[in-house]
């Protein structure tokens, strides 16, 4: 994942907390120049600009717009990053593509997979890059899990689960208006469906549920998805609950069970990977080599080191009668904010590669984002019927 050799003039449309984070996170990249911000209030726009200038103080003036449409029409903007509420993603992306801009969408990218597909076809006609800001696969711990699963060092995966307990979003926020957000699976769950599809294969079946609170919101949702990989069917349960008191710690936890062990990954931004099971001495050596390659310091190029280590491993072999020994290993990272910035940078650099090389697919493709959104829609449709019974 090489760095871009160009500097792009970027406009961020939507001046909320994530836009503020993104402006600061991308500022150190030579390829990123914040040219414009669109937001409803002066204060919100200023917070985004300040986050950028703290990291790049000599960058110069940033244009300000009240409306996203005004920013999109600015001829000095090369890339539009859309961080608006999800129901605006489709029309604003369409306008930006028609204006000849490259577009990086905050997830989910649309409220329906068919809308995202239509904008993909428009991007192809316009010869412009279009991507969704799904970042978790750019994290080295997520890549390490993928390699552990792919090489089947502890046997095939039998079952997995994702538990995501988050702070409750304030009453009245657009998050609770499903016509604007799409609901939890569409607005939020696509991040984890992208990881699940990468680790376990495409979804063959999906069934969801939602629990409705007295105020009419549905803050707890779950789904069981049957993934298929290499002819093996893997049930994976996904749970999201936006119910936590703001003073309580949030938690995100993946649990992957194999025929001879277990893999756990902790953190919305993953910070700890634990592996335990029965392995041969050769398998133990390969697992050590893979886990030793995980960088300890945040880097936008971190997954390259994990992939290079995986490429050096011996090919997976069928189970043998070789003696097996207990194996247990934990990798813990620090600097959560630094890692969050690093994976945001990696996603942006990958997007720049799409602009510079039309034949480049990128790590997370728009076809991936469409599949994630289609799965989220299937789980949302199922949860709606389930909650009504």
GICOR-V794044 format. One record per backbone hydrogen bond with DSSP energy under -0.5 kcal/mol. CO is the residue of the C=O (numbers start at 1). NH is the residue of the N-H. E is the energy in kcal/mol with one decimal. If there is no record, write none. Layout:
# GICOR-V794044
co=<CO,CO>
nh=<NH,NH>
e=<E,E>
This chain:
# GICOR-V794044
co=<6,8,8,9,9,10,10,11,11,12,12,13,16,17,18,19,20,21,22,23,24,26,29,31,31,33,33,35,36,37,38,41,42,43,44,45,46,47,48,49,50,51,52,52,56,63,65,67,67,68,69,71,74,76,78,79,79,80,80,81,81,82,85,86,86,88,89,90,91,92,93,94,95,96,97,102,103,103,104,105,106,112,112,113,114,115,116,117,118,119,120,121,122,123,123,124,129,131,132,133,135,136,139,140,141,142,143,144,145,146,147,148,148,152,154,155,156,158,159,160,161,162,162,163,163,164,164,165,166,166,170,173,174,176,177,177,178,180,183,184,184,185,188,189,189,190,191,192,193,194,195,196,197,202,205,207,209,211,213,217,219,219,220,221,222,223,223,224,225,225,226,226,227,228,229,232,234,235,236,237,238,239,240,241,241,244,245,251,252,253,254,255,255,256,257,257,258,260,261,262,263,264,265,266,266,268,271,272,273,274,275,276,277,277,279,280,281,282,283,284,285,286,287,288,289,290,291,296,299,301,301,302,302,303,304,305,306,307,308,309,309,310,325,327,329,330,331,335,336,337,338,339,340,341,342,343,344,345,346,347,348,349,350,351,352,353,357,363,365,366,367,368,369,370,371,372,373,374,375,376,377,378,379,380,381,382,383,383,384,385,386>
nh=<8,10,33,78,79,35,36,13,81,14,38,83,20,21,22,23,24,25,26,27,28,29,32,8,33,10,35,63,12,65,14,45,46,47,48,49,50,51,52,53,54,55,55,56,59,37,39,70,71,72,73,74,77,78,102,11,81,82,104,13,83,106,88,89,90,92,93,94,95,96,97,98,99,101,100,80,105,131,82,133,109,115,116,117,118,119,120,121,122,123,124,125,126,127,128,127,103,105,134,135,138,139,143,144,145,146,147,148,149,150,151,152,153,155,260,154,259,235,257,237,255,164,239,165,253,166,241,251,243,244,173,176,177,178,180,181,182,87,187,188,189,190,191,192,193,194,195,196,197,198,199,200,201,228,226,224,222,220,216,213,221,242,211,240,209,225,238,207,227,236,204,205,234,202,232,229,227,160,225,162,223,164,221,166,243,168,248,165,267,163,265,161,257,263,158,159,261,278,258,276,256,274,254,271,272,270,333,266,331,264,329,262,279,327,325,284,285,286,287,288,289,290,291,292,293,293,294,334,302,304,305,305,306,307,308,309,310,311,312,312,313,313,279,277,275,332,273,339,340,341,342,343,344,345,346,347,348,349,350,351,352,353,354,355,356,357,360,365,369,370,371,372,373,374,375,376,377,378,379,380,381,382,383,384,385,386,210,387,388,389,389>
e=<-0.5,-0.7,-2.1,-2.7,-2.0,-2.9,-1.5,-0.6,-3.0,-0.7,-2.4,-2.8,-1.8,-2.3,-3.0,-2.4,-1.6,-2.7,-2.5,-0.9,-0.5,-1.8,-1.7,-3.1,-0.6,-3.3,-0.8,-2.6,-2.3,-2.3,-2.6,-2.0,-2.4,-1.9,-1.6,-2.3,-3.0,-2.0,-1.6,-2.8,-2.1,-0.6,-0.9,-1.6,-1.7,-2.2,-2.3,-0.6,-1.4,-2.6,-1.4,-1.5,-1.5,-0.5,-2.2,-2.9,-0.5,-0.6,-2.4,-2.7,-0.7,-2.4,-1.9,-1.7,-0.5,-2.0,-2.4,-2.2,-2.2,-2.5,-2.6,-2.3,-1.6,-2.7,-1.5,-2.9,-0.6,-1.8,-2.0,-3.6,-0.9,-0.6,-1.6,-2.5,-2.0,-1.8,-2.0,-2.2,-1.8,-2.6,-2.2,-1.9,-2.4,-0.8,-2.5,-0.6,-2.6,-3.1,-2.5,-0.7,-1.9,-1.6,-1.9,-2.3,-2.1,-1.9,-2.1,-2.4,-2.6,-2.8,-2.5,-0.8,-1.0,-1.6,-2.0,-0.5,-1.7,-0.7,-3.1,-2.1,-2.4,-0.5,-2.6,-0.5,-2.7,-0.6,-2.6,-2.3,-0.8,-2.5,-1.8,-1.8,-1.3,-1.1,-2.2,-2.5,-1.6,-1.5,-3.0,-2.6,-2.3,-0.8,-1.4,-0.8,-2.2,-2.1,-1.2,-2.8,-2.7,-1.6,-2.5,-2.9,-1.5,-2.4,-2.2,-2.6,-2.1,-0.9,-2.2,-3.1,-0.5,-2.8,-2.4,-2.6,-2.7,-0.5,-3.2,-1.7,-0.8,-2.6,-3.6,-1.2,-3.2,-0.7,-2.0,-2.6,-2.8,-1.8,-2.9,-2.9,-2.2,-1.8,-2.6,-3.1,-1.0,-2.3,-2.1,-3.4,-3.4,-2.6,-1.9,-2.0,-0.5,-2.7,-2.9,-1.5,-0.6,-2.6,-2.7,-2.2,-3.3,-2.6,-3.0,-3.0,-1.4,-0.8,-3.1,-2.7,-3.0,-2.6,-2.6,-2.9,-0.5,-3.0,-3.6,-2.5,-2.1,-2.2,-2.6,-2.4,-2.2,-2.2,-2.7,-2.7,-0.8,-0.6,-1.2,-0.5,-1.4,-1.0,-0.7,-0.8,-1.1,-2.7,-2.6,-1.9,-2.2,-2.3,-1.0,-0.5,-0.5,-1.1,-2.5,-2.2,-2.9,-0.5,-2.6,-2.0,-2.4,-2.5,-2.2,-2.3,-1.7,-2.5,-2.3,-2.0,-2.0,-2.8,-2.1,-2.0,-2.3,-1.6,-1.2,-1.5,-2.2,-1.9,-2.4,-0.6,-1.9,-2.3,-2.2,-2.7,-2.2,-2.5,-2.1,-2.4,-2.6,-2.2,-2.4,-2.2,-2.9,-2.0,-2.5,-2.2,-1.7,-2.2,-0.6,-2.7,-1.1,-0.6,-0.9>
